[in-house]
Amino acid sequence: QVQPVESGGGLVQAGGSLRLSCVASGSSLEITAMSWYRQTPGKQREFVAHISSGGYTSYADSVRGRFSISRDINAKTVYLQMNSLKPEDTAVYYCKNFRTNLWGQGTQVTVSS
């Protein structure tokens, strides 16, 4: 089993955009659900977005309408497009492979005001 690998984090001003990527090597996304979570120091990891094996998506209330989860089955990659970013979106973002139950190492997103 291979750990997912996230990338795309960085520093952005409030109102800006970032796109995170998560490569799920060894998994077929047609039969694998994937999710994005985020965590800030001292807080529990919280759900951000989910895409089912059938391609259905769901979002946390705090990001609905601003974030979009998608996937490229051939590239075995799940994306999180984040628009209209706010300082409270600052966190380490993780992806989770529900078939292997493995987490990635995380990518830092920092939104400055």
N, C-alpha and C positions, 0 to 999 in steps of 0.2 A: 504494500500500500504506500502511496506517495502523498506526502503532505501538499495541500494546495499552496500556491505561491502568489501573493498579492504584490501589486505595484501600482504606481501612479499617484501616491500621496505627495504632499508638499505644502508650501505656504502660499496662501491666496488671500486677497482682500475680501471683506464682506461684499456680497453681491456677485462675486466671481463664480467660476465653475472649475470643476475637476472631474476627470474620469478615472475611476479605479478599475484595475483588471485583476482577475483571479484565474490562474491557469490550473485546471484540475487534471493533470497528467494521469493517464491510466484509467480514467473514467469516461464513460460515454454519457454525455449530458442528456441524451434522449431517455435515459433510465435513471438519472441522478438529479435529485433536488439539491439546490444550493441556496445558501443564505448569506447575507451580509449582516454583521453585528458591529457594534462599536463600544469602546470602553474608555472612560476617563479615570484618572487616579482616584482611588478611594471609593469608586462606584462599581456596581455590578455591570457585567457586559449586557448591553441591551440590543434588542432586535431592531434592524433597520429595514431590510427588504428580503423577499423570498421569491424564488422562481421554481416552480414544480417541474417534474420530469416532463409534463405535458406542456410546459411553457406558460402556465398561469402564474400571475404575479400578485404579490400583496406587499403592503407597506405599513410602517409605523405611522401613526397619525402625525407625528412631528415632522415627517419628511414627505408625506404624500403631496403630490403636486409639484415638488421641487426635485425629487430624486427619481431616477428610472433605472430599473434592473433589466438587463437583457443578456443574451448569450449568443455565442457563435459555436454551434455544435462541432463543426469541422476543426476549429482551433481549440476545442475543449476549454473555452474561456468564457467566464461570466464577467459582465461589466456592471459598474455602478456609476451612472452619469449623475453628477451632483451639480445642480444649478441654484442660483440665488442663495449661495452659502451664507450662513450666519456664524458669528463667533461661538455660539453654543453647539455648532456642529463639530467643533474641535475635539478630536479623539483619535485613538488608534482604531483603525478599521480592520476587521477580520472577516474572512470568508470561511464557511463551513461546508464540507461535503457530507451530505446526509447518508450517502451510500457507505462511505468508509468511516463516518463519524470523526473525521480528522479536521483540525483547524489549521489555518495558515499561520504564519509568523506575525502578521499584521503590518499595516502601513500607516504612518502618521499623517494626519490631516490637521493643519493649523489654519484657522481663519482669523485674520486680524481685523479689528474694528477701525 
